[in-house]
């Protein structure tokens, strides 16, 4: 699961960001605050995370603390893995 | 009555009442008024005069509301700009309106600063920050330094003066500035808050963009009746929105069908105590009957208003909630202090039970499109009374025997995605700008969540290869998010009519002509 962040970063860069914005995305940047993702973008992100990492993301887990930055996503996926094992 | 005078009235009635809640910030009417006063004085001290245009390029938050009212109090005209707008389009809007100032935030400053490089009319940029931003255009100044303690000079505004210009996607591909007077806006706010039954006791939850006229009016109406608005940044995290609605005991929830689809998809919805909710309103796109049933089952105590409007007059009609069981797919038959009817191609009024273009008459109808008499003449045409122009909506409706209206289609090929109108031409011109694109056409396709999703058909020049996401990403870099295609098909050629025009309807029915989608 330590590989999650580069994969998620690649997903976001490949799907949502162009040009100079690509270099500027730091691990702790708010994806909503930087307007990288909007409400439907987060739905795409959740679908991607579920498919790629084999996790099921519940409604109550769809919150900024889990999804609104690369750091938060990585930590969230790590917690999901611990809770599953 | 002027739009900002409603704020004065509410300040006098209930100075200590909370007007706005955003994040951890709670602002009373008197504090809001003081902030408006200081910014209005600052705008005037920097040369903003009656009738000048000031663009507000901000995320949802209290600053946006302060800025609108400050611009009005200074006698000027506020332009709301979607924060997802990219620099090229922002420059276009600023130049088109010849805006004299821009109000923005630190996070939007890179786009704003780039845009004003090509907008000479902008004499200063106010940034919602404590300190003056460095390394940017010298016209930038902090909010704090833009404020002034001087009294605001009475600008002499009257109610036929412009209050706002709201840009909307134009069928030609160039955005059109809808000119709204104080009278237009106070009329719409008064009528809508009246039929909804809003009172000073209401607490409105709004996750709608404040740059979107429906979001804007939530604030205007709340200020008018002296209620409170809880502003959320977006509806990206529905559970967070529900927590906030529960915590603030909100009574009014305005949304668009895409938001209601997200809301009803929350499996844990019943765990939230939303018993305080008494009004739910939906506009901007057709609310499917299935969604209406779900919302009524989830919130039986709330009155559900299915409504229809367009930026050019804000609101046209609403279905009284008691009619939902009788005709759930109708959007009603007009509203107080206005008239609506259907016309045929020749402009002749049609009887009930017909299908035709909807025409609107009332003091909420816009002045016209800013600097665009041709586009104005297409929408504002002589009506039944001498010397009066009425609004041709461009929307085809049918009416039943009692005059209730049912949306049929757009007259042009505008797409309605997430409740926002999208001009195919505007998207096509951006797709065309991608190197190697020979031809591109854009259409709307049915989508459960978005109403219509945007689909681009692209013909590439020989030797060029792109994936679907390449094209989408390119569009996201130049267009507001809701305008970017969700689907891209690469095709060998586009179907055409005998006269050589692209036959858009043929795109859906010629699968044999479509090349395999790139993966």
Interface residues (C-beta under 8 A of the other chain):
Chain A: X14 X15 X16 X17 X18 X19 X21 X32 X33 X34 X35 X37 X38 X39 X40 X41 X42 X43 X58 X59 X60 X62 X63 X64 X67
Chain B: X83 X84 X107 X233 X234 X235 X236 X237 X238 X239 X240 X258 X259 X262 X266 X267 X268 X418 X449 X450 X469 X472 X473 X474 X476 X477 X481 X482
